[in-house]
Amino acid sequence: MPAGGAPSGLLPTGAGCGYGAGIMSDARIDNGAPSGAAGQSAGTNPPRPPAGEEGRFFGFREIDPTEKAPLVQGVFGSVASKYDVMNDLMSMGVHRLWKDMFVDHVNPRAGEALLDVAGGTGDIAFRLKKKAPDAAVTVCDLTEAMVRVGRDRAIDQGQVQREAGGIDWTVGNAETLPFTSRSMDAYTIAFGLRNVTHIDKALAEARRVLKPGGRFFCLEFSHVVIPVLRDLYDAYSFNLLPKLGQMVAGDRDSYQYLVESIRRFPEQQALCRRIEAAGFTQVKARNLSGGIACIHSGWRI
Ligand SMILES: C[S@@+](CC[C@H](N)C(=O)[O-])C[C@H]1O[C@@H](n2cnc3c(N)ncnc32)[C@H](O)[C@@H]1O
């Protein structure tokens, strides 16, 4: 769920995955604070988990990895009906600009098969379809309630199922995608990868379903690389976001999870390495709003 884009930090900043690039090198803000959810204050983020161990955490809470998908489903099942309005409110509309930039980056073309994983209520799918009306767009998401909201939005817009030129809506897990190998020209995942239990399994699945030469794109919250913006963003997200969640959606915990899960997600360069390890080449990262969000991309080889 897009959160907190400070207007002053809106413009994209380069963050090519040349390891050790100056803007990336002061990236960590870990201070070894113990896990603990509610009441976490700005500037006390716990360390990010070692690669491959993200499934052991639900936000700052340590869990058994088998618990993660049901907990995540619980969050999105609970917020589904308020998800779109909360996005606008929390990000002051900035998530729309990030998503526009993301889809510009994808540059979908007529006739392509496009898969939007963790597609939720369809923000990316609708944009893909607008840019390439003749493309075959499929949404796949873990949470049925999110998919239902997306499908209802499509119906409200007069869009129908894919056979008739609309979008296909599927419930499924990014780690075990219900699609045949080498069937997609592009794979997108926006604000979804941070929620999966095993990031590397999801990346392997992305590679499996892509055709050779297919393109991978991930839009996700990342690590803020501008110290003053980082402090402001931490203060905003820890102090204000859960309160907003309580006031508007009647659900403080889900928005506390949002804030914490962002701090658990791999930083830009670390994610680049894992995308490469999954079998992608030409892997690049492009920061948005000073690293509040980041677009990662790569080619399937
Ligand atoms: C923050 S929402 C993003 C929705 C949409 N992509 C957007 O940008 O507005 C995250 C979505 O990821 C989905 N999700 C979480 N874990 C998933 C998984 N393992 N496989 C597929 N979808 C998942 C959730 O159900 C939720 O709809």
Ligand as a Chemical Component Dictionary entry (heavy atoms), coordinates in Angstrom:
data_LIG
# 
_chem_comp.id                   LIG 
_chem_comp.type                 NON-POLYMER 
_chem_comp.pdbx_formal_charge   0 
_chem_comp.three_letter_code    LIG 
# 
loop_
_chem_comp_atom.comp_id 
_chem_comp_atom.atom_id 
_chem_comp_atom.alt_atom_id 
_chem_comp_atom.type_symbol 
_chem_comp_atom.charge 
_chem_comp_atom.model_Cartn_x 
_chem_comp_atom.model_Cartn_y 
_chem_comp_atom.model_Cartn_z 
_chem_comp_atom.pdbx_ordinal 
LIG C1  C1  C 0  -0.214 -3.581  -1.231 1  
LIG S1  S1  S 1  -1.257 -4.596  -2.191 2  
LIG C2  C2  C 0  -0.787 -4.127  -3.837 3  
LIG C3  C3  C 0  -1.912 -4.200  -4.821 4  
LIG C4  C4  C 0  -1.633 -3.605  -6.191 5  
LIG N1  N1  N 0  -0.514 -4.270  -6.835 6  
LIG C5  C5  C 0  -1.351 -2.131  -6.075 7  
LIG O1  O1  O 0  -0.225 -1.725  -6.383 8  
LIG O2  O2  O -1 -2.244 -1.391  -5.698 9  
LIG C6  C6  C 0  -0.436 -6.132  -1.988 10 
LIG C7  C7  C 0  -1.172 -7.290  -2.618 11 
LIG O3  O3  O 0  -0.308 -8.420  -2.594 12 
LIG C8  C8  C 0  -1.119 -9.554  -2.450 13 
LIG N2  N2  N 0  -0.250 -10.665 -2.038 14 
LIG C9  C9  C 0  0.384  -10.818 -0.863 15 
LIG N3  N3  N 0  1.089  -11.959 -0.837 16 
LIG C10 C10 C 0  0.899  -12.533 -2.050 17 
LIG C11 C11 C 0  1.357  -13.748 -2.635 18 
LIG N4  N4  N 0  2.145  -14.576 -1.977 19 
LIG N5  N5  N 0  0.961  -14.028 -3.883 20 
LIG C12 C12 C 0  0.136  -13.197 -4.569 21 
LIG N6  N6  N 0  -0.329 -12.050 -4.056 22 
LIG C13 C13 C 0  0.038  -11.716 -2.819 23 
LIG C14 C14 C 0  -2.133 -9.130  -1.426 24 
LIG O4  O4  O 0  -3.260 -9.964  -1.413 25 
LIG C15 C15 C 0  -2.425 -7.717  -1.883 26 
LIG O5  O5  O 0  -3.526 -7.663  -2.743 27 
# 
loop_
_chem_comp_bond.comp_id 
_chem_comp_bond.atom_id_1 
_chem_comp_bond.atom_id_2 
_chem_comp_bond.value_order 
_chem_comp_bond.pdbx_ordinal 
LIG C1  S1  SING 1  
LIG S1  C2  SING 2  
LIG S1  C6  SING 3  
LIG C2  C3  SING 4  
LIG C3  C4  SING 5  
LIG C4  N1  SING 6  
LIG C4  C5  SING 7  
LIG C5  O1  DOUB 8  
LIG C5  O2  SING 9  
LIG C6  C7  SING 10 
LIG C7  O3  SING 11 
LIG C7  C15 SING 12 
LIG O3  C8  SING 13 
LIG C8  N2  SING 14 
LIG C8  C14 SING 15 
LIG N2  C9  SING 16 
LIG N2  C13 SING 17 
LIG C9  N3  DOUB 18 
LIG N3  C10 SING 19 
LIG C10 C11 SING 20 
LIG C10 C13 DOUB 21 
LIG C11 N4  SING 22 
LIG C11 N5  DOUB 23 
LIG N5  C12 SING 24 
LIG C12 N6  DOUB 25 
LIG N6  C13 SING 26 
LIG C14 O4  SING 27 
LIG C14 C15 SING 28 
LIG C15 O5  SING 29 
# 
